[in-house]
Amino acid sequence: MTDLERKLEDQEIRADFPLFTTYPDIAYLDNAATTQKPQCVIDAVRDYYVKDNANPLRGLYELSMRATDAYEDARELVREFIGAASTEEIVFTRNASESLNLLAYSAAEAFVKEGDDILITIMEHHSNLLTWQQAAKRRGAHLHYLECDPKGKITEEMFRAALTPQTKLVAMTQVSNVLGVKNDVKTFAKIAHENGALFVCDGAQSVPHMPVNVRDLDVDFLACSGHKMLAPMGIGVLYGKRELFEQMPPFLFGGEMIEYVTREGATYAELPHKFEAGTVNASGAVGLGAAIRYYKKIGWERILEREEHLSIYAYEKLSKVQHLHILGSDDPKEHHGIFTFLVDGVHPHDIAAMLDADRVDIRAGHHCAQPLMQFLGTPSTTRASIAFYNTEEDIDRLVASLSTVREKMGYGNE
């Protein structure tokens, strides 16, 4: 692709995102935290409230049935997007964190007993770490950590060595939100199953940036968040194999998740509604469905090419900034658009504040991964993260601003 063709494509894609028209001077590079929303997603949410707003799943009148159809259409779009076998395996939640909390309660109660082992990696987001800490305490199980190498790599040999005969559940991120490294989830899930363990995949950073097929990976569960994949905040997804969901108790109780209630007890609704208590986030689901349609319109081939190009471009540019140290792999393709770094003598929060003054939006802190920070020997870092709507100009502005931070802190021009 020529420079002119790339610039024209940049303009075409960015025109779909109103924020970039409203604030054309912003270089938004915090996509691992949340993505911007295309106009079609905003329109879909608005149209739902204007044309179809009613409580879905409950009313027999036309408006409620349209709301139900819109909600279930979104579930089918999610099913197709991640390759699930049935919509019964797609549960809507508020976000990946709630999905993982549901699992840590219900799956642990069904499948983990006293004395069992739960295995997670050192690189997990707190949502896939604290949940299993608490599950282990409730169930009397033992929580074990699988450490990566200094570049973030976990090999098959390292994974096998961490398993024990008592390991009943493994929870692992597919892509680290700090190092950007992609774990070989397909291989690890196969090994876990051979060992008699279930496999939970945190797909929050992978599903928005690469094709993910849960049947091909053969994971037992997968969690992701809508807001990291162009959709509204407040909608998330939990995929689970039907035969496992059927053995799990509900996580929340109340309306809609029941079949029949007596004074003494209740029978629960069929999947997936057993896990969707109360009034659902129908507009969020509709927005998620619109986001998936937009992904399909752009196409994975185009998305992957753009994000790989920007990853290579960003790594090469950042590597030339004096006193800046990128954490993780030396291969830019293994960062999957996530670049976490340190600048000698400058606190990450100061870096973020100085870049904000230049209208460059990045993130600083522990990134909800404090055990990984401790393992890497630093309390906090700065992170820039890319989406397919970013441009080389965004990277150039990031690098130009970073090149000035030490001088602004009084270190001079060295």
N, C-alpha and C positions, 0 to 999 in steps of 0.2 A: 504494500500500500504506500503510495506517495505521500509526502507531507501535505499536499493540497487535499488529497482524498481523505486523509485522516482528519484534517481540520474541518472539512465539510461534514464528515460523519459526527465529529464532536458537536458541531452546531445543531445537527439534526436531532441527536439524542438529548442534548441539554435543553432543547426547546420544549421537551415533554415535561420538564420539571419546573414548576412555577417559582420555586425558591431562587433558582439561578437567574430568573428574570427580575424578581423582586430585589435581589442582592447580587448584582453581577460582579461585585468586587470581592466576593467571598471565595476562598479556596477551601472547600469543605473536605477534610481528610480524617473524619472520625466515623467512618462507615462501619467499623467493627462494633461500635456502640449502637448506632441506629442509622438507617439509610433515609435519604430524602424520598418524597412520594411523587410519582408522576401524576399528571392531571387526570388521567383516566381513573386512578384509584380515588382521588378526591371527589371526582364526579360520581363514581359508583356509590360512595358512602352518602353523598348528598341526595342522589336520586332515590336511594333506599328510604331515607327519611321523608322525602317529598312524596313518593309514590306508593311505597309498600310497607310503611311502618305499622306494625302490629306485633303482638306477642306470638312468635311462631310456636308450632307444635301443639297448640292448645285450642285455638279457635276453629270453628267449622264454617266461619264466614269467609268470603272471598279474599278480603285483605289479609287475614291471618294465614290463609292457605298460600297466598303469594309470598308472604314473608317466610313461610316454611320452605317453599320451593327455592327461594333465593338462598336460604341458609344451607339446605341440603345440596343445591347445585355447587356451592362453594366447597362442600365436603368432597364431592366427586372430583372437583378440580385438584384438590390437595391429594386425593388418592392417586390420581393419574400422575401428578407431578413427581411424587416420590415412589411410585411403583408398587403401592400396596395392593393386596389381592381383593380387598372389599372395603366399602365405606364403613363397615362395622369395626374396622381396625383403625379408624381415624377419630380421635377424641379432640374436641376443641377445648382449649384452656385459655388462661390470660396471657401466657408467655412460656418460654422454655423452663423458667424457674418453677412455675406452678406444675408443669408437666413432670418435672423431675421430683418435686415434692410428692405428687400423687404416686409416682412409682415407689419412692422411698418409703411411703406408708403402706400402700396396698400390695405391691409386689413383694416387699420385705415380709409383710405379714403372711403372705401365701407361700413364699418359697424359701425364706431364711429362718433358721431356727437357732437356738442357743448352741454356741460352740462352732458355728459355721464361720467361714471367712468371706469377707467382701474385699475385692481388689479394685482400687482406683489408681490413677496415675498422679504424679506430683504436679502435672501441668493443668489439672482441672480448674475450671471456673468455680467459684464458691458454690454456685447453684448445683454443681455436680460433685461437691465435696462435703459441704455442711449437711446436705440431705442424707448422705450415707453415714456420716459421723453419727447423726441422730438415730438413724435406723439401726446401726450396730448397737448403740446403747439400749434402745428399746428391746431389741431381740436377743441381747446377750451374745452378739456375734463379735468377731474381731475384724477391724478395719486395717488393711495393709496398703502401703503405697509402693507403686512401681516408679522408680526414678528413671529419667531419660539421661542421655549423655549430655555434655555441655552444649551441644548444638541443637538439642531437643529431640534427638532420634531415639526411638525405641525399636530394638531389633526383635526378630522372632525368638532368638535365644534368650534375650532378656525377659520377654514375656513368659516363655515357658518356665523359666527359672523362678518367676514370681508366683506361679500357680501352686496350690497345695491340693491334696486330696479333699480338703474341707472347703475349697473355694466354690461357692454356690452362685456368686453373682460378680460380674465384672462391669464397671462403668468407666467409659472412656470417651473423651472428645475426639471427633474426627479431625478437626483443625483447631490448633491452639489459638486462643484469642490474644496471646502474648508473642509467641514465636512464629506463628503462622505455619508451623510444620503440620503436615498431614500424616496422621497415623494410618497404618495399614489395617483398617477396621475389618475388612473382609477376611484376611488371614487370621487376625486375632479372634474374631467371632468363631471361626471354624475350630481353632484350637480350644477356645473356651468350651464349646459344645462337646468336643471330644473328651474334655475333662469333667463334663457333667454340670457346667455352669451356664447361667443365662448371661446375655450380653446386652448392656444398655449403651446406646450411642447418643452423645450430645452433638446434635447436628446444627447448633445455632450459628456456627461460623462456616459450615460447609454447604448446607442446603441453599443459601443465597448466592453461592459463587461457583458451583459445579453441579453437574448432574448427579443425583443421589437416588439409587434404586434400592429400596429396603429389602426386596426379595433377592436381588443379586448379592447384596452384602450379607444377607441372612442374619441381620441383627434381630434380636427379640423385641427391642423397643428403640424408638428414636424420638428425640424432643427437638423442637425448633420454635423460633419466635417470628411472628409476622413482621414486626417493626424493623427487623434486620434484613428483610427481603421486600422492601418497598411498600409494605402494607401498613395499616394503622397500628398504633400502640394498643395493647389490651387484647390482642388475639394471638394465641399460640396453638401448637399442635403437639399431640402425643400419638405416635403410632405404636401399636402393639399387636403381636400375633393373636389372632382371635382365640385360639385355644388357651392362651395364657390369660388374656383379659377375662375370660369366662371363669377362671379359678380365683380371680382377685376380688376382694370385698370393695365396696364403694369407698371413696375418699371423702366425699361431701354428701350430706343428706338433705332432703327437702323436696320441693316440687319437681315434677317431670322425671325424676330418676326412679320413680316407683311404678310398679304394676298394680299393686293392691295393698292397702294399709288397714290393719285392725288395731284394736287397743293393745294387743299383745306383740305385734310384730309387723313385718311387711315382706312382700316379694318385690324384687327389683325389675326395672325395665330392661328390655333387650339392649344389647350393645348397639351403638356406643353410648346411648342415653343414660345407662347406668352410672356413667362417670360425669354427667353434665347436669348437675343439680341447679335448680332455679332458672330464672330468666337468662337466656343465653345472649352473648354478644353478637347478635345477628348482623349489625352493620359492620362490625369488625371482620366477620367472616366474609361478607360481601366484598369488603375492601381487599381482603386476602385473595379472594377469587379473581378480582380485577388485576391484582399484582401478578398473579400466575399467568393470566392471559397476556399481560404485557411482557413477561419473560418469554413466553412462547412467540410473541410477535418479533421481539428482538432476535431471539434464537441463541442457543447455547454456543454455537460455533463462533458467533460474533462476540458474545460476552467473554468467552474464554480467551479469544485472541486479543481483545482490548485489555483485559486485566493482566494477561501475561506480558504484553508489551509494556504496560505501565509499571509492572513489578520490576522488570529488567531495567527500565529507564530510571526508576526511583532508586534502585540499589546502586546502579552505576554513579548516579549523581550524589547520593548520600555518602557513598564510600570516599568521595573526594573532599568532603568537608573535614577540615583539620579538627582534631580533638573530638571527633564524633565516632562512637563505637556502636555498631549494629549488633544486637544480640541474635543468636541463632545461627542458621546455616550460612555458609559462604556462597550457596547457590541461590540466586534471586528467585528462581522458579519455585523453590521450596518454601518461600515466605507467603505465597498465596495472597499477596497484596497487603500483608501486615508487616510493618517495620517498627520494631521496638528498639530504642537506642538510649545511650547515655552521652552526655557532653561533659568533658573534664571540667570540674570546678563549678558547674552550674546545676542547680537543683531543677528537677523536671517541672515543678510548678512554676518556677521562674521562666523556664523555656516556654511553657504554654502561655503564660501571660504576655511575654514579649511577642510571640507569634500572633496572639490575638490582636495586639496593637497593629500588626501588619495585615489583619483580616485573613489569617490562616488558622483554620480550626483543626486542632489536634487534641489528643488526650494525654493527661499526665497522672501518675499515681501507681497503685499496685494492680489495677485492672481486675479487681476481684479475683486475684490469684496470689495471695500472700505466701502460701507455702512454696510456690514456684519462685517468687521473688527471693525468699530465704535461701532456696536451693541455688539460685544464681548469684547470691551474695550481694544483693542490693535491695533497699527498702522500696524503691519506686523507680519508674522509668518513664520515658516519653514515647508515645506511640502515634504513628501516622498509618491510616488504613484506607485502602482504595476500593472504589466501586467502578463499574464499567462506564459510568457517566463522567468520571474524572478525566482530566486532560494532562498533556505534558506541561502546559502552562501552570496548572495547579502544583505539579512537582517542582517546577522551576521556582515558583514563589516560595514554596516550602524551603527549598535549599538556600535560596537567597536570604531568607529571613534567619535560618539557622546559622548561616555564615557570619552573622553579626552579633550573636548572643554573647559570646565571650568578651568581645570588645565593649558591649553595652554594660557588662558586669565589671569592667575596669581592668581586664587582662591585657589590653593593648591590641596590637595587630598581629601577634605571633600566631 
